[in-house]
Amino acid sequence: MALRMAQPWPHPKTRVFWFRRAVPKDLRDLVGKREELFSLETKDPAEARVRYAKRSAEVEARWANLRGGARTLTEREAHALATSAHEQWLYLHHDDPSFQVGWHTDLYPTLWTAVPLPETEAQPGVTGTVPITNLFYRSMRHRCFAEADRILARNGLVVDEWSRTKLARAVGVALQRASLTLGRAAQGEIGLDDSPAHDSTREADGHVGAAAPSIPTPSRALTQRGGPKPLSLTGLFDAWWQEAKGAGRKPSTHESYDKTVRYLIAFLKHDDATQVTAEDIVAFKDYRLATPSKRTGKVPSAKTVKDSDLAALKTLFGWAVINRKLPANPASGLTIKIGKRQRVRAKGFVEVEVHAILSAALHYVAGEHENPRTAAAKRWLPWLCAFSGARVGEMGQLRRQDLRREGDLWIINITPEAGTVKTDEARDVVLHQQLVELGFPSFVAASAEGPLFLTPGKGGDVLGPLAGLLNRMREFVRPIVPDPNVQPNHGWRHLFTTICEEAEINPRVYNAIMGHAGRTVAESYGDVTLKAKAIAICKLPSFDLDKLRAITGRG
């Protein structure tokens, strides 16, 4: 039976009072233990009861945050949480303020923007060189993120990467403010207040008791202040998504819109939706059209900025206006005129590209440390997409239970239950005979339960690992087909359409196989049967394996 400790517990040997509380069953996996246990560092019963009450409130707040799941921090919340870093820094250097050498106040203004100075690597007989400022910047940034992670852990907060960065920057502000105060104290200009209590500011071996009890959780940080709450861009996005998710918007839309909001906040250098003007949006549009991506090094196309960034902002601000959160939509009416793009080749793979990809997949050998599921994806996904026209993501999320046999047919069930499907509708795809001969059903039968080509993340998340798998498939195909005018993961759908046209398959049938919506209202009546799909798949020619083996020099 779990113990319920409502009062401080005196250690039988030392008589020092301890905090003990059983962790609720639903939180034990998240907390990582069955009991919260740490010293209250006093033998005084009265003082122990006071400290127990404070620690108990902190534990309850942390558990509440864990139950709330992942969330986004506003800047106000980040600064409220970072106050503990300010108090702790003052406490650590309270007695000898001039000995504070871990934070360089003169470097802080460029902490997040400075470009590292050139470094040289060590060579045999020659020592390398690293400018001291590079080391200082790295140390300061590491301190900010490490402290941010400790604050999140103490409060039981699970946040996205952008919120973690916000908190790290807020920690930087707190440390800079504290260091400037210490600098003045070291010169004798001011005296440091002795109020920071030992038990409320220092790190106590990672115990919950290390958190400063005066620091409220983010929800309390806002509700305890009077006056109307400002509308942050992140808060606006979260509120919109709660409604949009219920209306069936895709996770991919969330990812795209979230990225746009983060770009906008970084550009504006603030998170206040009420301060965004039409001129700001125009400037942001021009900035996006001229700024290379840090990941790819390429400037986004006008179509990307129009269809992703501007579309997202129009939707979010339009929703805010409809819901009486803002008086006007600053993105309204703004667009980019896009000329018709020149087409220099077909959108689908050509024969030589198809043969090269399928040959590489057929003979793929997993890397020494490669995840077996990723290796299986490189072996099978190109073939599955070639014979179905399915989106790579739809095939990439297949589970063992999504393949079944009915009579002589092997059937794949593409379903949103496995992850995500663009149309939100499940569909059956008949397996081509060459896939059966190559051993795909045997591969599935030998696989473990669950996804065939990816490893679910924490809490069974599939969408995150699926995004990573799609990137790895692009990286697998791109060296084989370096032409930038064809998309590595989307070329199969264009190819499948071409093959079906050449085989004189009814467009309604092959569109149903691919998961395309009907082109007309009339096409939405009646169903394309499994029999019709099977007849269509049988018309598709097999690939010449001898020719594919010859590409890699195998016989």
C-alpha positions, -999 to 999 in steps of 0.1 A, spaced: 0 0 0 13 35 -9 22 56 21 5 90 24 27 114 42 7 145 52 34 158 76 71 162 77 88 129 83 117 128 109 146 106 98 150 79 125 188 84 128 195 121 122 161 135 133 162 159 103 128 163 88 122 150 53 95 155 27 78 122 16 49 118 -8 38 89 -30 37 98 -67 2 91 -82 2 60 -104 -7 79 -136 25 100 -132 51 75 -121 64 69 -156 68 106 -162 83 113 -128 105 83 -130 99 71 -94 72 60 -70 79 85 -42 91 121 -38 117 121 -11 141 148 -1 155 166 30 138 197 45 172 204 61 159 213 96 153 196 129 129 223 140 93 209 138 77 243 133 101 253 105 97 218 90 59 223 87 64 256 69 89 242 45 68 211 40 38 233 30 59 252 5 75 221 -11 41 204 -12 27 233 -33 56 230 -56 52 193 -61 15 197 -67 22 224 -93 48 202 -110 24 172 -111 -3 194 -126 20 206 -153 30 170 -161 -7 161 -164 -12 190 -187 12 176 -213 32 196 -238 26 234 -240 40 266 -253 55 293 -231 49 330 -236 78 354 -230 61 366 -198 60 331 -185 96 324 -195 108 355 -176 87 346 -145 103 311 -145 138 326 -151 136 347 -119 150 317 -100 182 319 -120 186 355 -111 181 348 -74 204 318 -74 232 336 -92 230 364 -66 231 338 -38 261 319 -52 282 351 -54 266 370 -25 297 369 -2 324 375 -30 307 393 -59 340 401 -76 347 364 -80 318 360 -105 337 350 -136 313 326 -153 292 354 -170 307 381 -192 284 411 -192 304 428 -220 296 399 -244 259 396 -235 245 421 -261 257 398 -289 252 365 -271 226 352 -295 238 369 -327 276 367 -326 293 347 -354 322 327 -341 357 339 -350 378 317 -372 393 286 -355 421 263 -366 422 226 -359 452 209 -344 476 192 -368 505 169 -361 531 190 -344 510 221 -346 485 232 -319 451 245 -329 437 279 -320 403 289 -306 396 325 -299 388 330 -262 355 348 -270 343 317 -289 347 297 -257 330 324 -236 300 325 -259 296 287 -259 299 286 -222 273 313 -216 248 298 -241 253 263 -226 247 277 -191 214 293 -203 201 261 -219 212 239 -190 195 262 -165 164 263 -187 163 225 -187 166 224 -149 138 249 -145 116 229 -168 124 197 -149 117 213 -115 84 226 -126 74 194 -145 70 214 -178 71 198 -212 75 224 -239 84 227 -276 119 237 -287 110 273 -294 96 277 -258 128 261 -245 148 287 -265 126 315 -250 133 303 -215 171 300 -222 171 336 -234 151 347 -204 177 329 -182 203 350 -201 185 382 -192 183 371 -156 220 362 -154 230 395 -170 208 415 -146 223 396 -116 258 399 -129 255 437 -133 242 439 -98 271 418 -85 295 441 -104 281 472 -87 283 454 -53 320 445 -60 327 482 -65 310 490 -32 283 510 -49 255 489 -34 250 463 -7 234 430 -15 202 422 2 206 392 26 170 381 20 176 352 -4 171 322 19 195 292 17 168 267 13 149 285 -14 176 293 -40 203 267 -40 204 236 -61 199 207 -37 212 177 -57 183 180 -81 156 176 -55 123 193 -60 131 214 -30 158 232 -50 131 253 -67 126 287 -54 91 286 -38 83 321 -47 84 314 -84 49 307 -97 41 282 -124 33 298 -157 -4 297 -152 -1 314 -118 24 339 -132 -4 352 -154 -34 349 -132 -18 366 -102 -13 398 -122 -42 422 -126 -54 438 -158 -62 423 -192 -39 396 -206 -21 406 -238 -26 385 -269 6 368 -278 12 354 -313 20 320 -297 -12 322 -276 -32 331 -307 -18 302 -326 -25 277 -298 -61 290 -295 -67 287 -332 -52 252 -333 -75 239 -306 -104 248 -328 -88 239 -361 -78 205 -348 -113 197 -339 -124 207 -374 -100 182 -389 -70 202 -398 -39 181 -404 -8 179 -382 12 190 -412 -8 222 -412 1 227 -375 37 221 -383 37 246 -412 18 274 -394 39 269 -362 70 274 -382 56 306 -398 46 320 -364 81 313 -350 97 330 -380 75 361 -375 83 363 -338 120 361 -345 117 388 -372 96 412 -351 116 405 -319 84 404 -299 54 381 -294 26 406 -291 -2 400 -317 -19 433 -309 12 453 -320 15 436 -355 7 460 -383 2 456 -420 36 472 -426 51 445 -404 36 418 -425 49 434 -457 84 437 -442 82 401 -430 72 390 -465 102 409 -481 125 395 -454 114 359 -461 119 363 -499 154 375 -494 167 354 -465 183 319 -470 171 291 -448 196 281 -421 189 245 -429 192 244 -467 210 276 -474 184 285 -501 160 314 -503 124 302 -501 104 305 -533 77 331 -538 52 303 -540 63 290 -506 61 324 -490 27 330 -505 11 296 -499 27 288 -466 37 320 -447 10 345 -460 -17 319 -460 -10 310 -424 -10 346 -412 -42 354 -431 -59 324 -415 -46 331 -379 -53 369 -379 -86 363 -397 -96 338 -370 -86 364 -343 -109 390 -359 -139 366 -362 -134 357 -325 -132 393 -314 -96 391 -303 -83 417 -328 -100 446 -345 -84 440 -380 -64 414 -400 -29 429 -408 -23 403 -434 -56 409 -453 -52 416 -490 -15 409 -491 -3 385 -518 25 377 -542 20 376 -579 36 345 -592 43 339 -629 39 305 -644 69 284 -637 88 270 -666 86 233 -669 118 218 -683 109 182 -677 81 158 -666 71 159 -629 74 122 -626 105 100 -627 116 89 -662 124 53 -670 162 55 -663 155 72 -629 129 46 -619 152 18 -628 181 34 -609 160 39 -577 144 5 -578 177 -12 -584 193 7 -554 163 -3 -533 164 -40 -544 201 -43 -535 202 -20 -505 224 -31 -476 218 -16 -442 246 6 -427 265 -8 -397 245 13 -371 214 19 -392 180 13 -377 166 -19 -393 133 -2 -399 149 26 -418 168 1 -439 136 -18 -446 120 15 -457 148 20 -482 143 -15 -494 105 -15 -498 90 20 -500 102 28 -536 86 -5 -548 54 0 -529 50 36 -542 58 25 -578 30 0 -578 4 21 -559 10 58 -565 6 63 -528 22 91 -509 55 80 -494 43 90 -459 12 68 -463 33 38 -470 59 48 -445 34 46 -416 22 11 -425 18 -13 -397 20 -51 -396 -18 -53 -393 -24 -32 -424 -16 -61 -447 -42 -89 -451 -51 -116 -476 -84 -121 -492 -85 -152 -515 -57 -148 -540 -52 -111 -532 -29 -94 -508 -43 -61 -497 -28 -30 -480 -51 -9 -459 -40 28 -459 -57 43 -429 -55 75 -408 -54 52 -378 -18 45 -386 -8 82 -386 -21 106 -412 -39 104 -446 -45 136 -465 -81 128 -473 -89 115 -438 -103 84 -455 -90 48 -454 -86 30 -486 -75 -5 -498 -47 -10 -523 -42 -44 -540 -6 -56 -539 10 -61 -573 21 -97 -580 57 -86 -584 57 -73 -548 44 -107 -537 71 -125 -556 98 -102 -542 87 -113 -507 69 -83 -492 42 -104 -475 69 -126 -460 88 -95 -448 56 -83 -431 49 -117 -415 83 -117 -400 81 -82 -386 71 -73 -351 36 -58 -343 33 -21 -350 49 1 -377 71 -16 -402 93 13 -412 96 36 -382 99 35 -344 72 54 -326 83 82 -303 73 89 -267 36 83 -260 33 64 -293 39 94 -315 42 85 -352 41 119 -369 75 130 -356 93 98 -366 74 98 -399 88 133 -407 123 120 -400 117 89 -422 106 111 -451 138 132 -448 159 100 -449 140 88 -480 147 121 -497 184 117 -488 183 82 -501 168 91 -535 183 125 -542 219 113 -550 203 88 -574 181 115 -590 199 148 -585 176 168 -609 160 195 -586 130 197 -610 116 164 -597 106 158 -560 122 126 -546 91 116 -526 64 129 -549 77 117 -583 61 83 -578 25 97 -579 32 113 -613 49 82 -626 20 60 -614 -5 82 -632 15 80 -664 18 42 -662 -20 39 -656 -27 61 -686 -5 40 -708 -22 8 -695 -56 25 -704 -69 22 -668 -101 41 -660 -90 74 -643 -116 70 -616 -101 37 -607 -65 47 -605 -74 80 -587 -92 58 -561 -60 36 -557 -39 68 -553 -63 84 -528 -73 113 -551 -107 130 -546 -131 126 -575 -127 152 -602 -165 158 -605 -196 155 -583 -207 126 -604 -175 107 -596 -184 108 -559 -214 85 -565 -208 48 -560 -176 30 -549 -146 17 -568 -146 -19 -557 -117 -41 -547 -123 -61 -578 -120 -31 -600 -87 -21 -583 -74 -56 -586 -81 -57 -624 -63 -23 -627 -32 -34 -607 -30 -66 -628 -26 -44 -659 5 -28 -646 37 -43 -661 64 -58 -639 99 -44 -639 127 -63 -655 147 -76 -626 176 -87 -649 179 -51 -661 178 -38 -626 205 -62 -615 226 -52 -644 225 -15 -632 245 -25 -601 266 -50 -619 249 -80 -603 239 -111 -622 
